Amino acid sequence: MGQKFERIISAVAVAAAIATTGAVIFPLPTATAQAVSLQEQLQAQYKLAKMGSDSSGYQVVEEGTVLAVQKGGILGLPYKSSVWPTATYQNGTVKASAAAAAAGGKVKDFGSKFCGLTHKCPQTPDAASNETSTKLFKIGDKVYATKIDVKPDKDTVTMSIVSCDTCNKVDPATYNKVNVIFQFPAGSLAKAQAGEVEDTIGQLFAPSDDKGGDNNQQGGDQQQQGGDQGQQAAGGGNGGGQDQQQQADPQTVEVGMTPDQVTNALGKPEKIVKLTGKQIYFYKDMKVTFVNGKVSDVQ
């Protein structure tokens, strides 16, 4: 009945248009493009890491956005553990689940009962082989997000976190993991903007450029800089001063910039990919992602 009524209304509209203008005007489709969800926007901002395993154990097979822990109180377990501990972040405070503290004991009991049946019995337990060894993340520890789950009906955003052991220089690697639940005020998440949610996440996990292998590069840069200064002292300061001025004006791209600002800084991209609510600019050695007309990620 409803569809028949809609067809009648459309026919009347066409007839009225013909009578008025003499031209046939077809009504526009009623369906509109679906808006980009909050979860999609967050996943565009935080590139998720992927874990894999082989005979040597678990490892990061695809790196994601490196995040730095800003507050203490998050308790994790090695990635090989069968238990995912949880922590809740609400009103600026981290609260570790009571089950998280007991998780190590549960896994330990399971391991001792079924050792030799379900898995190999460890000979000398240590941080790498003991899956019950809990880890308290320190401020400044580097981590990846491996999953983001948004539940507006519960006003929660859950991020599955795994430690970036190469960044933290942990050897042997354990890749400690934890589910962190960001609890928002009742009824607020359904109306929240992505930027507001990212600000809350940033209170606990701030984006970091540290890849864990920069120290050698920094040392080489310092050594090169020292050599350049020596050459400048020996050969006069004019040429060196011009080089320093050129190096002091690099083109920068920041989160929140518009496409016009990016093209002004980097020039025209080699390729542009347009998606629903998102577009990606591809340069020779860079990829810039825009969400709702603003830079959300640079790789």
C-alpha positions as CSV (number, residue, x, y, z in Angstrom):
1,M,0.0,0.0,0.0
2,G,2.8,2.4,1.0
3,Q,4.8,1.7,-2.2
4,K,1.6,2.2,-4.4
5,F,0.9,5.5,-2.7
6,E,4.5,6.7,-3.3
7,R,4.2,5.8,-7.0
8,I,1.0,7.8,-7.2
9,I,2.6,10.9,-5.6
10,S,5.6,10.6,-8.0
11,A,3.3,10.4,-11.0
12,V,1.4,13.5,-9.8
13,A,4.7,15.4,-9.3
14,V,5.8,14.5,-12.9
15,A,2.4,15.6,-14.4
16,A,2.6,18.9,-12.5
17,A,6.1,19.5,-13.7
18,I,5.1,18.9,-17.3
19,A,2.1,21.2,-17.1
20,T,4.1,24.0,-15.5
21,T,7.4,23.9,-17.6
22,G,6.6,21.7,-20.5
23,A,9.6,19.5,-19.6
24,V,9.8,16.1,-18.0
25,I,11.5,16.2,-14.6
26,F,12.2,12.9,-12.9
27,P,12.1,13.0,-9.1
28,L,15.4,12.4,-7.3
29,P,15.9,9.1,-5.6
30,T,14.9,9.2,-1.9
31,A,17.9,7.1,-0.7
32,T,21.0,9.1,0.3
33,A,24.6,7.9,0.9
34,Q,25.1,6.4,4.3
35,A,27.2,8.6,6.6
36,V,30.6,7.4,7.7
37,S,30.2,5.7,11.1
38,L,32.2,6.7,14.2
39,Q,34.0,3.4,14.1
40,E,35.1,3.9,10.5
41,Q,36.4,7.4,11.4
42,L,38.3,6.1,14.3
43,Q,39.8,3.3,12.3
44,A,40.9,5.9,9.7
45,Q,42.6,7.8,12.4
46,Y,44.3,4.9,14.2
47,K,45.8,2.4,11.7
48,L,45.3,-1.1,13.3
49,A,48.2,-3.5,13.7
50,K,47.9,-7.1,12.7
51,M,49.3,-10.0,14.7
52,G,50.5,-13.4,13.3
53,S,52.3,-16.5,14.4
54,D,54.8,-19.1,13.2
55,S,57.0,-21.7,14.8
56,S,58.9,-18.9,16.7
57,G,55.7,-17.6,18.3
58,Y,53.5,-14.5,17.9
59,Q,54.7,-11.3,16.2
60,V,53.5,-8.1,14.6
61,V,53.1,-8.8,10.9
62,E,51.7,-5.4,10.0
63,E,52.5,-2.3,12.0
64,G,49.9,0.2,13.0
65,T,49.8,3.7,14.5
66,V,52.2,3.8,17.4
67,L,50.6,5.2,20.6
68,A,52.3,6.2,23.8
69,V,50.7,5.4,27.2
70,Q,49.9,8.6,29.1
71,K,48.6,7.1,32.4
72,G,49.5,4.1,34.6
73,G,47.2,1.4,35.9
74,I,46.8,-0.7,32.8
75,L,47.5,-4.4,33.5
76,G,48.2,-6.8,30.6
77,L,49.1,-10.4,29.8
78,P,51.4,-11.9,27.2
79,Y,49.7,-12.2,23.8
80,K,50.0,-16.0,23.9
81,S,47.6,-16.1,26.9
82,S,44.1,-17.3,26.4
83,V,42.7,-14.5,28.5
84,W,42.2,-10.9,27.5
85,P,42.4,-8.7,30.6
86,T,40.4,-5.5,30.6
87,A,40.8,-2.0,31.9
88,T,38.2,0.9,32.0
89,Y,39.0,4.5,31.4
90,Q,36.3,6.9,32.8
91,N,36.4,10.5,34.0
92,G,40.2,10.6,33.5
93,T,40.8,7.5,35.7
94,V,42.1,4.1,34.8
95,K,40.4,1.2,36.6
96,A,41.8,-2.3,36.0
97,S,39.2,-5.0,36.2
98,A,39.3,-7.3,39.2
99,A,39.2,-10.1,36.7
100,A,42.4,-8.8,35.2
101,A,44.4,-9.2,38.4
102,A,43.0,-12.8,38.8
103,A,43.5,-13.7,35.1
104,G,47.1,-14.6,35.6
105,G,46.1,-17.1,38.3
106,K,43.3,-18.6,36.2
107,V,45.7,-19.2,33.3
108,K,48.3,-20.5,35.7
109,D,45.9,-23.1,37.1
110,F,44.8,-24.1,33.6
111,G,48.4,-24.4,32.5
112,S,49.4,-26.6,35.4
113,K,46.4,-29.0,35.1
114,F,46.6,-29.5,31.3
115,C,50.4,-29.1,30.8
116,G,51.6,-31.8,28.4
117,L,48.1,-32.3,27.0
118,T,47.2,-29.0,25.4
119,H,50.7,-27.4,25.3
120,K,54.3,-28.0,26.0
121,C,55.3,-27.7,29.7
122,P,57.9,-24.8,30.2
123,Q,61.1,-25.9,31.7
124,T,62.3,-22.6,33.0
125,P,59.4,-20.1,33.1
126,D,60.3,-16.5,32.3
127,A,58.6,-13.4,30.9
128,A,58.6,-14.8,27.4
129,S,57.4,-18.3,28.1
130,N,55.2,-17.8,31.1
131,E,51.8,-16.7,29.8
132,T,50.6,-15.9,33.4
133,S,53.2,-13.1,33.8
134,T,51.2,-9.9,34.2
135,K,52.6,-6.6,32.8
136,L,51.8,-3.2,34.2
137,F,52.2,-0.7,31.4
138,K,54.4,2.3,32.3
139,I,53.8,5.9,31.2
140,G,55.7,6.3,27.9
141,D,55.4,2.6,26.8
142,K,54.6,2.3,23.1
143,V,51.6,0.2,22.0
144,Y,49.5,-0.6,18.9
145,A,45.7,-0.9,18.6
146,T,44.6,-4.1,16.9
147,K,40.8,-3.6,17.1
148,I,38.3,-0.8,17.7
149,D,34.7,-1.6,18.7
150,V,32.2,1.2,19.1
151,K,28.9,0.6,20.9
152,P,26.8,3.7,21.1
153,D,24.0,1.9,22.9
154,K,26.4,1.3,25.8
155,D,28.4,4.5,25.4
156,T,31.7,2.6,25.1
157,V,34.6,2.5,22.7
158,T,36.8,-0.6,23.3
159,M,40.4,-0.6,21.9
160,S,42.3,-3.9,21.9
161,I,45.9,-2.9,22.7
162,V,49.2,-4.9,22.2
163,S,52.6,-3.6,23.2
164,C,55.1,-2.5,20.6
165,D,58.0,-4.5,22.0
166,T,60.4,-3.4,19.2
167,C,59.6,0.2,20.2
168,N,60.1,-0.6,23.9
169,K,63.2,-2.6,23.2
170,V,61.8,-5.7,25.0
171,D,63.7,-8.9,24.2
172,P,62.5,-11.6,24.2
173,A,59.2,-10.1,23.0
174,T,55.9,-10.9,24.8
175,Y,53.5,-8.5,23.1
176,N,51.4,-7.9,26.2
177,K,47.7,-7.3,25.5
178,V,44.7,-5.7,27.1
179,N,41.2,-4.5,26.2
180,V,40.7,-0.9,27.2
181,I,37.1,0.3,27.5
182,F,36.5,4.0,27.2
183,Q,33.3,4.7,29.1
184,F,31.4,7.9,28.0
185,P,28.5,9.6,29.8
186,A,25.1,8.1,29.2
187,G,23.6,9.0,25.9
188,S,26.6,11.1,24.7
189,L,28.4,8.7,22.3
190,A,25.6,8.5,19.8
191,K,25.9,12.3,19.3
192,A,29.6,12.7,19.7
193,Q,31.9,13.8,16.9
194,A,35.0,11.7,16.1
195,G,37.3,14.5,17.2
196,E,35.7,14.5,20.7
197,V,36.2,10.8,21.0
198,E,39.8,11.1,19.8
199,D,40.5,13.7,22.4
200,T,39.4,11.4,25.1
201,I,41.4,8.5,23.7
202,G,44.4,10.8,23.5
203,Q,44.3,11.3,27.3
204,L,45.3,7.7,27.7
205,F,47.0,6.9,24.3
206,A,48.7,9.7,22.4
207,P,50.0,9.2,18.9
208,S,53.8,8.8,18.8
209,D,56.4,9.0,16.0
210,D,58.8,6.7,17.9
211,K,59.5,3.5,15.8
212,G,62.0,2.1,18.3
213,G,64.9,2.2,15.7
214,D,65.5,6.0,15.6
215,N,68.5,6.1,18.0
216,N,71.0,4.9,15.5
217,Q,69.6,7.3,12.9
218,Q,69.8,10.2,15.4
219,G,73.4,9.3,16.2
220,G,74.2,9.3,12.5
221,D,72.4,12.6,12.0
222,Q,74.3,14.2,14.9
223,Q,77.6,12.9,13.5
224,Q,76.7,14.2,10.0
225,Q,75.7,17.5,11.6
226,G,79.1,17.7,13.4
227,G,80.9,17.1,10.1
228,D,78.8,19.8,8.4
229,Q,79.7,22.3,11.1
230,G,83.4,21.5,10.7
231,Q,83.2,22.0,7.0
232,Q,81.4,25.3,7.5
233,A,84.1,26.5,9.9
234,A,86.8,25.5,7.5
235,G,85.3,26.9,4.3
236,G,83.4,30.0,5.5
237,G,79.9,30.6,6.8
238,N,78.0,32.0,3.8
239,G,77.2,28.7,2.0
240,G,76.5,26.8,5.2
241,G,74.2,29.5,6.4
242,Q,72.1,29.2,3.2
243,D,71.9,25.4,3.6
244,Q,70.7,25.8,7.2
245,Q,68.0,28.2,6.1
246,Q,66.8,25.8,3.4
247,Q,66.7,22.9,5.9
248,A,64.8,25.1,8.4
249,D,61.8,25.4,6.1
250,P,60.4,21.9,5.5
251,Q,56.9,21.4,4.3
252,T,54.6,20.0,6.9
253,V,51.3,18.2,6.9
254,E,49.2,18.0,10.1
255,V,46.0,16.4,11.2
256,G,43.0,18.7,10.6
257,M,44.4,20.4,7.4
258,T,42.2,20.8,4.4
259,P,42.9,19.3,0.9
260,D,43.8,22.8,-0.4
261,Q,46.3,23.3,2.5
262,V,47.9,19.9,1.7
263,T,48.3,20.6,-2.0
264,N,49.8,24.0,-1.2
265,A,52.3,22.3,1.0
266,L,53.1,19.1,-1.1
267,G,51.8,20.0,-4.5
268,K,49.3,18.0,-6.6
269,P,49.0,14.3,-5.6
270,E,49.9,11.5,-8.1
271,K,46.5,9.8,-7.5
272,I,43.3,10.5,-5.6
273,V,41.0,7.8,-4.3
274,K,37.5,9.0,-3.3
275,L,35.4,6.9,-0.9
276,T,32.2,7.6,1.0
277,G,33.0,10.4,3.4
278,K,36.8,9.8,2.9
279,Q,39.4,10.5,0.2
280,I,43.1,9.6,0.0
281,Y,45.9,11.5,-1.7
282,F,48.8,9.4,-2.9
283,Y,52.2,11.0,-3.3
284,K,55.5,9.4,-4.3
285,D,56.5,8.6,-0.7
286,M,53.4,9.5,1.3
287,K,49.7,8.8,1.7
288,V,47.4,11.4,3.1
289,T,43.9,10.4,4.3
290,F,41.0,12.9,4.6
291,V,37.8,12.2,6.6
292,N,35.0,14.8,6.2
293,G,37.4,17.2,4.4
294,K,40.2,17.1,7.1
295,V,43.4,15.2,7.4
296,S,43.0,12.3,9.7
297,D,46.1,10.2,8.9
298,V,49.5,10.5,7.2
299,Q,51.6,7.5,6.3
